[in-house]
Amino acid sequence: MGVEFLKGHGTENDFVVLPDVDNELDLTEGRVRALCDRQRGLGADGVLRVVRLDLGPWFMDYRNADGSIAEMCGNGVRVFARYLVSAGLAPEGEFEIATRAGKRAVTAHPDGSVTVGMGPVRLTGESTAVLGGVEFAGVGVDVGNPHLACVTDVPVAGLDLRDAPSHDAALFPAGVNVEFVNVLADGGMNGAGELRMRVHERGVGETRSCGTGTVAAVASWLRGTGRATGAADVLVPGGRVRVTVDEGGSTLTGPAVLLARGELDRSWWDAL
C-alpha cells in the first residue's frame, strides 16, 4: 500500500495533507522537503499531518517546506478543517483543532470557507527589516508564531522577496515571518479597512498567503491608527481574507480548497 495524501490550499498557500489517524507515519525532515519540492515532489508550502489525540481533538502536525516544525498556520488550519469535514471526521459547523500554539476553534461554512479563532494577538515591540538595502519599520506580533509586520508606503507589488529580509536576531531568535503591508482603505473607527500584503515566511520563502501573517498585518495597521481592535479585508497574491482583532482574540475567515488526492509510491517514501 502507498501513503495516502491530499493536496489543498487556502488562498493559494498550498499544503500536502497526510492522513495519519493511527500515528504511524515517520514524517522526517527529508520526507517533508521532498514532498514540498516542486520539481522532485508534489510541491507545497508545507505539510499537514492529521493525527488523532488520545483525549482531545484532531492535532495539526504542521511542517514548513524546509522540514522545520512550526507552531501555527492559519491557512493550514482552514485546509485541515476542510479535510476533516470532507472525510467525515468532524461535523460541518463548529469544532476544535489542536496545534502547537494551542487549541483553535473553527467554523466550517457550507460555502467552503472556514473561520478560525486565531487566539490572542500580542505586540512584542518595534523593530526593522532590511530588504534590498532598504530599511522597513515594523511591529513585532506574536500570533502563536513570530511576525514582523511592516506597514509601508512603498508599493509591495514591486518588492523582490526572493531573498529573506534581514531582521534583528536578538528579538527573533527562532526566525520570523516578515509582512510588507500597504493600506488601501482605512475603515476608521467603525468600518473595516482594506490592506494589501506580501510575506516572506521563515523556512519557506515568499508564499501567496499567510494566515497568521494577515492577522499580524491587521494588528500592526490598527496600532498605527491608535486602535487595538478592528477588522480589515487583506488582499494577498492568492486572494482575499477577512481578519478581526478584538479584546478577546482574533479571527480569520477565508476559503479552503481540496483539489486532489492519491497515493505516494511506498518505495519512493521508504527511500527518503
C-alpha positions as CSV (number, residue, x, y, z in Angstrom):
1,M,0.0,0.0,0.0
2,G,1.1,3.5,-0.7
3,V,0.9,6.6,1.6
4,E,-2.4,8.4,1.2
5,F,-2.2,12.2,0.5
6,L,-4.4,15.1,-0.4
7,K,-3.4,18.5,-1.9
8,G,-5.1,21.6,-0.8
9,H,-4.7,25.4,-0.5
10,G,-6.0,28.4,1.4
11,T,-5.8,31.5,-0.7
12,E,-3.1,29.6,-2.7
13,N,-0.9,28.9,0.3
14,D,-0.7,25.2,-0.6
15,F,-0.2,22.1,1.5
16,V,0.2,18.3,1.3
17,V,-2.2,16.7,3.7
18,L,-1.2,13.3,5.2
19,P,-4.0,11.5,7.0
20,D,-2.3,9.5,9.8
21,V,-5.2,8.5,12.1
22,D,-3.1,5.8,13.9
23,N,0.0,8.0,14.2
24,E,2.2,5.6,12.2
25,L,3.9,7.8,9.7
26,D,7.6,8.7,10.3
27,L,7.5,12.2,9.0
28,T,11.2,13.0,8.7
29,E,12.7,16.3,7.7
30,G,13.9,14.8,4.5
31,R,10.5,13.5,3.6
32,V,8.9,16.9,4.2
33,R,11.5,18.6,2.0
34,A,11.0,16.1,-0.8
35,L,7.2,16.3,-0.6
36,C,7.3,20.1,-0.8
37,D,9.9,20.2,-3.6
38,R,8.1,21.5,-6.8
39,Q,10.5,19.6,-9.1
40,R,11.0,16.2,-7.4
41,G,7.9,16.0,-5.2
42,L,4.3,17.1,-5.1
43,G,5.2,20.7,-4.4
44,A,3.8,22.7,-1.4
45,D,4.5,25.4,1.1
46,G,4.1,22.9,3.9
47,V,2.8,19.5,5.1
48,L,-0.2,19.0,7.4
49,R,-0.2,15.6,9.1
50,V,-3.6,14.6,10.5
51,V,-3.2,12.9,13.9
52,R,-5.9,11.9,16.5
53,L,-5.0,12.9,20.1
54,D,-5.9,10.3,22.7
55,L,-8.1,12.6,24.8
56,G,-8.8,15.6,22.6
57,P,-9.4,17.0,19.1
58,W,-7.5,16.3,16.0
59,F,-3.9,17.5,16.0
60,M,-2.5,19.5,13.1
61,D,1.2,18.5,12.9
62,Y,2.4,21.3,10.6
63,R,5.9,21.3,9.0
64,N,7.4,24.1,6.8
65,A,8.7,23.3,3.4
66,D,12.3,23.0,4.7
67,G,11.2,20.3,7.2
68,S,11.2,22.6,10.2
69,I,8.4,22.4,12.7
70,A,6.1,25.4,13.0
71,E,3.8,26.4,15.9
72,M,0.8,27.6,13.9
73,C,-0.5,28.2,10.3
74,G,-3.8,30.0,9.8
75,N,-4.3,28.9,6.2
76,G,-3.2,25.4,7.1
77,V,-5.9,25.2,9.8
78,R,-8.6,26.1,7.3
79,V,-7.4,23.4,4.9
80,F,-7.1,20.9,7.8
81,A,-10.6,21.7,8.9
82,R,-12.0,21.3,5.4
83,Y,-10.3,17.9,5.2
84,L,-11.8,16.7,8.5
85,V,-15.3,17.7,7.3
86,S,-14.9,16.1,3.9
87,A,-13.6,12.8,5.4
88,G,-16.4,12.7,7.9
89,L,-14.0,13.1,10.8
90,A,-15.7,16.3,12.0
91,P,-19.1,17.9,11.5
92,E,-19.7,20.9,9.3
93,G,-20.1,23.8,11.7
94,E,-18.1,24.4,14.9
95,F,-15.3,22.2,16.3
96,E,-11.7,22.5,17.7
97,I,-8.3,21.7,16.2
98,A,-5.2,21.3,18.3
99,T,-2.0,23.0,17.2
100,R,1.4,23.5,18.8
101,A,0.2,27.1,19.6
102,G,-2.9,25.7,21.5
103,K,-6.4,24.7,20.5
104,R,-8.1,26.7,17.8
105,A,-11.9,26.9,17.4
106,V,-13.0,26.7,13.8
107,T,-16.3,27.0,11.9
108,A,-16.6,25.2,8.6
109,H,-19.2,27.0,6.5
110,P,-21.4,25.5,3.8
111,D,-19.7,27.6,1.0
112,G,-16.3,26.0,1.7
113,S,-14.9,28.9,3.7
114,V,-13.6,28.4,7.2
115,T,-13.4,30.8,10.1
116,V,-10.6,30.2,12.6
117,G,-10.3,31.6,16.1
118,M,-6.7,32.7,15.9
119,G,-6.3,33.4,19.6
120,P,-4.7,36.4,21.3
121,V,-2.6,38.8,19.4
122,R,0.4,40.1,21.4
123,L,2.6,43.0,20.2
124,T,6.2,42.4,21.1
125,G,7.8,45.7,20.2
126,E,9.1,47.8,17.3
127,S,11.9,46.6,15.0
128,T,13.0,46.8,11.4
129,A,13.6,44.6,8.4
130,V,16.0,45.3,5.6
131,L,15.2,44.3,2.1
132,G,17.3,45.2,-0.9
133,G,19.2,47.7,1.2
134,V,16.0,49.5,2.2
135,E,15.0,49.6,5.9
136,F,11.3,49.0,6.7
137,A,10.0,49.9,10.2
138,G,7.7,47.2,11.6
139,V,5.9,45.9,14.7
140,G,6.6,42.5,16.2
141,V,3.5,40.5,16.6
142,D,3.0,37.1,18.3
143,V,0.1,35.1,16.8
144,G,1.3,31.9,18.3
145,N,4.3,32.3,15.9
146,P,6.6,35.3,15.4
147,H,5.9,38.1,12.9
148,L,7.3,41.4,11.9
149,A,4.6,43.4,10.1
150,C,5.8,46.4,8.2
151,V,3.2,48.9,7.1
152,T,4.8,51.0,4.4
153,D,4.0,53.5,1.6
154,V,6.4,51.6,-0.7
155,P,4.2,49.6,-3.1
156,V,4.5,46.0,-2.0
157,A,3.7,44.7,-5.5
158,G,7.2,45.8,-6.7
159,L,9.2,44.2,-3.9
160,D,11.7,41.4,-4.6
161,L,11.1,38.8,-2.0
162,R,13.3,36.0,-3.5
163,D,15.8,36.6,-0.6
164,A,14.8,36.7,3.0
165,P,14.7,40.1,4.6
166,S,17.2,40.6,7.4
167,H,15.9,41.1,10.9
168,D,17.0,41.5,14.5
169,A,18.1,38.1,15.6
170,A,18.1,39.1,19.3
171,L,14.4,40.0,19.1
172,F,13.5,37.0,16.9
173,P,16.0,34.2,17.8
174,A,13.9,31.5,16.2
175,G,13.4,33.5,12.9
176,V,10.4,35.5,11.9
177,N,7.8,35.8,9.2
178,V,8.1,39.3,7.6
179,E,5.0,41.0,6.2
180,F,5.0,44.1,3.9
181,V,1.7,45.9,4.1
182,N,0.0,48.8,2.1
183,V,-3.1,50.4,3.4
184,L,-5.7,50.7,0.6
185,A,-8.6,51.9,2.7
186,D,-8.7,53.0,6.4
187,G,-12.1,52.0,7.8
188,G,-12.0,54.5,10.6
189,M,-13.4,53.7,14.0
190,N,-16.3,51.6,12.8
191,G,-15.7,50.4,9.3
192,A,-13.5,47.6,8.0
193,G,-10.2,48.6,6.4
194,E,-8.5,47.1,3.3
195,L,-4.9,46.1,3.2
196,R,-2.5,44.6,0.6
197,M,0.1,42.2,1.9
198,R,3.1,40.2,0.7
199,V,5.0,37.9,3.0
200,H,8.3,36.1,3.3
201,E,7.8,33.1,5.6
202,R,10.6,31.6,7.6
203,G,11.5,28.1,6.4
204,V,9.6,28.6,3.1
205,G,10.3,31.9,1.3
206,E,7.6,34.1,-0.3
207,T,4.2,32.4,-0.2
208,R,1.0,33.6,-1.9
209,S,-0.7,33.9,1.5
210,C,0.0,33.5,5.2
211,G,-3.0,33.3,7.6
212,T,-1.2,34.3,10.8
213,G,0.6,37.0,8.8
214,T,-2.7,38.6,7.8
215,V,-3.6,38.8,11.4
216,A,-0.2,40.3,12.3
217,A,-0.7,42.8,9.4
218,V,-4.1,43.9,10.7
219,A,-2.7,44.2,14.3
220,S,0.2,46.4,13.1
221,W,-2.1,48.6,11.0
222,L,-4.5,49.0,13.9
223,R,-1.6,50.0,16.2
224,G,-0.6,52.7,13.7
225,T,-4.1,54.2,13.8
226,G,-4.1,54.2,17.6
227,R,-6.6,51.4,17.8
228,A,-6.4,48.0,19.5
229,T,-9.5,46.4,17.8
230,G,-11.0,46.4,14.4
231,A,-11.4,44.5,11.1
232,A,-9.9,44.5,7.6
233,D,-10.0,42.7,4.4
234,V,-6.5,41.6,3.5
235,L,-5.6,41.2,-0.2
236,V,-2.7,38.7,-0.7
237,P,-1.4,37.4,-4.1
238,G,-3.6,34.3,-3.6
239,G,-6.9,36.0,-2.8
240,R,-8.7,37.8,0.0
241,V,-9.4,37.0,3.6
242,R,-11.2,38.9,6.4
243,V,-9.5,39.4,9.8
244,T,-11.0,40.7,13.0
245,V,-9.0,41.7,16.1
246,D,-10.8,42.3,19.4
247,E,-10.1,42.3,23.1
248,G,-10.8,38.5,23.3
249,G,-8.6,37.5,20.4
250,S,-8.8,37.4,16.6
251,T,-10.5,35.5,13.8
252,L,-9.5,34.7,10.2
253,T,-12.1,33.8,7.5
254,G,-11.2,32.7,4.1
255,P,-11.6,29.9,1.5
256,A,-10.2,26.3,1.9
257,V,-9.9,24.1,-1.2
258,L,-9.1,20.4,-1.6
259,L,-8.1,19.8,-5.1
260,A,-6.5,16.3,-5.4
261,R,-6.0,13.0,-3.6
262,G,-3.9,10.0,-4.3
263,E,-1.2,7.6,-3.0
264,L,2.5,8.2,-2.7
265,D,4.6,5.3,-4.0
266,R,5.7,3.3,-1.0
267,S,9.2,2.7,-2.5
268,W,9.7,6.4,-3.0
269,W,8.7,7.2,0.6
270,D,10.8,4.4,2.0
271,A,13.9,5.5,0.1
272,L,13.9,9.0,1.5
